[in-house]
Amino acid sequence: MIIHSKAYPRAALIGNPSDGYNGKTISFTFSNFCAEVELYETPELEIVPNQRDASLFANIDALVEDVRLFGYYGGIRLLKASVKRFCDYCRGDGIQLHRRNFTLRYRSTIPNLVGLAGSSAIITACFRALMTFYGVTIPRAKLANLILSVERNELGISAGLQDRVIQTYQGLVYMDFDRATMERQGYGIYEPLDPETLPPLYIAYQTNLSEASDVFHNNIRDRFDRGEKEVVDAMKFWAKITDEARECLEKHDTERLATLMDQNFDRRAQLYRLSEGNLRMVRIARELGLCAKFTGSGGAIVGICPTDEKFEALKRRLGEYGVAVFRPEIVK
């Protein structure tokens, strides 16, 4: 038997980056791209390298570019860490695993390093394959925590829960990471919403990756932990507009939702120094009368685009700068 599992990229509609600071967010997954893991029984346990794990290069420039895109470890470490963490969880929970071995393969079409949660999608797909192979069921809220622990604890990657929650639940989800609730039950309040309430959206991302990441000019985590008013107030603001955005979805108030999405980005720009490529994407979208905010940490934006004419105009304008634009196909 060959097990095929998938996980999809996500975009934060509203509220980010407060998810890492006991805030609130609404996010959705879309199926224009995906990460896939293939698992099948074999005599020995093997993880097969993907192109992003390559060790053979045409020349030194190709090696440098590969490291710039994928770092020194590629995707193999994501699968190894996932298998290890899955095993640790089962042992700790008293779940007896059978002794059959398997081979893992993975592939992903999710654009890299542009804030669409491609790495956590690979991990999520891997966990789904392992759960199927071993017949193990893990509640979704706990599964999101496990996926986060792969990146934080096993690999030392700084990450928040939002990506893992939405990729585990899929669709459109409201998330409240209230501190007291998190401490009491170990996870937040996650409520699936009706994807049909979403207005027509666009997503744009940088294809050249030259300026795909924010450059943080100050340490937001330390400033938040010290209780610095500017940072604490921003997190409260993002949580507040998330609740307002939820009401907008329920009432189909697209105009107000667009305003909130713009405010989400503008408040972020007050705290972080953003790259010119990121600012340009937002600026061009707004010049066309469209709202725009980051899907994640930078490199991609999301906004409301009610007409095909505006969508085509956005594709033309952003295409001049190597930015791809598409309509997200929401996973339902």
Order of alpha helices (4+ residues) and beta strands (2+ residues): beta-beta-beta-beta-beta-alpha-alpha-beta-alpha-alpha-alpha-beta-alpha-beta-beta-alpha-alpha-alpha-alpha-beta-beta-alpha-beta
